[in-house]
């Protein structure tokens, strides 16, 4: 059972690394395409993987910069969350799972997820505002499930903190 759990954690760690690398590349590619589009307005028509923001670029350069900045911020935050998950998964040892580092990283991850949710809410509100002013603009709504995920991770962090306390107390009594 112990070996199987370690294998699953290792597999999840690899998946988290793949997610981190993919999201970091996505944020970097979008940022690079954005800088190119600042000097070549035609590039805004196919910014990244078919993303067409030419109508916003034509509407206002400042609005265009804000839209892309919000997108890059969300991808970067998601990449950072994936990185934090790799840190958690690499630090958990089945023989001694409750460590202060894991509990602190889990709590920090929950705060990062909440921050990502706030940025996503701001992006949704802003995109909705732009949708009414820029003809042809459509957007993909940022999911609201992030707040639930943040809550779950925060609860797990608190359980891990209590586990650290109990484990330290148990070590002192032995």
N, C-alpha and C positions, 0 to 999 in steps of 0.2 A: 504494500500500500504506500509506504514511504517513498519508494523508488518511482512509483507511478506519479505521485504528486510532484516530485522533483522534476520529472520529465515534462509534465504539463506546465509547470512554472517556467521551465526553460523554453518550451515552445511558445508560451505567451510572451516571454521576453523577446524572442526573435520577432514575433508579430508586432510587438510594440516598437521595436527598432525599425522595422519596415514602415510602419505608419509614420514614425518620426521623420525618417528620411524622405518619404513621399510627400509629407506635408511641408517639410522644409524646402524641398525642390519646388513644390507648387507655389509657395510664398515667394521664393527667389525668382522663379520664372515670371510670375505676375509683376513683380517689382521691376525686373529687367525690361519686360515688354512695356511697362508704364513709362519708364525713362526714355525708351525709344520713341514711344508715341508722343512724348512732349515735343520732340523735334520733327516728327513725321506724323502729322494728324491722320493720315490714311491708316496707320497702324492701329488706331483705336477701333477700327471696324472689325478686326479680328485680333483682339488683345491677347487672349490666352484660351486655347481650346474652344474656339468659336465664340468667345465672349465678345459681343458687339456693344461697345459703349460710345460709339461715334456720335449718337444723338445727344448724349450728355456733353461730350467734348465740344460739339458744335453749340450747345446751349450756353455752357460756361466752363472755362478752364478750371476755375476754383471748385466748382461742383464736381467736375471730373476727378480732380486731385483728391477730393474728400471721399468720393465713392471708392476709388481704388485704394486709398489709404485704409478705409474700413475693411475692405476685402483682405488686404495684406495683413492687417492687424489680427483679423480672425484666424487666418491660416497660420500666422506665426504663433498665436496663443494656443491653437490646437496642436501645433508641432511641439510647443513647450510642454503641454500636458502629456503628450505621448512620451517625451523625454523623461518627465517625472515618473511616469509609469514604468519606464525601463529601470530607473533608479530604484523604485520600490521592489520590482520583481527581482532585481539582481541582489538586493540586500536581504530579502526574506530567506531564512534558512529554516527548514522544517524542524530540525532538532532544537532550535532556539529562535522561534519566530518573533517574539515580542522584544523589539529593541527600540530605544528612543529615536534612532535615526529613521526607522521605518514609520513610526507614529508621526514624527515631525514632517516627513516628506508627504505622507498621506494627507495631513492637515493642510500643508502648503498647496498640495494638488487641489484640494477642495476649494481653497480660496482662489486659485487660478481659474478653476472652472466657473466659479461665481463671477469673476471678472470677465471671463469670456462671454458669459451669458449677458452681462450688462452691456458689453460692446455690441453683442448681437442684437439686443433690444434697441440700442441707439441706432444701429444700422437699419433695422426693420422700420423704425419710425422715420428715419431720414429717407430711405428708399420709397416709403409710402408717400411722403411729402413730394419727392421728386416725380413719382409716378403721375401725380396730378398736374405737374407743370411741364413735363417733357413728353411730347407725343412719341409713342413707340417704345418708351422705356418699360421694360418688364424686369422683374427681379425674383430671385429665389429667396423665399423667406427663411431666416435663420431659425432653427428649431428651438422651441421653448423647453425641451426636455433636459437641457443642460442644468437647470436649477434643481431638478430631481436628482440628477447624477451627482451634483455637488453635495446635496444633502446626504445621499447614501455614502459617498466617500468620507464626508465629515463624521458620520456616525461610526463608520469603520475605524477612522482615526481615533475617535474617542475610546472605542473598544480596545484598540491597540495600546493606547495610553494606559488604560486600566490594567491591561495585561502586563505591561511593563512594570507597573507598580506592584501587582501581585507576584510577578516573577522575582522582583528584587526582594520583596518581603519573604518569599519562599526561600530564596538563596541565603538570607540572613538567619533563618530558623534552622537550616540544615547543618 
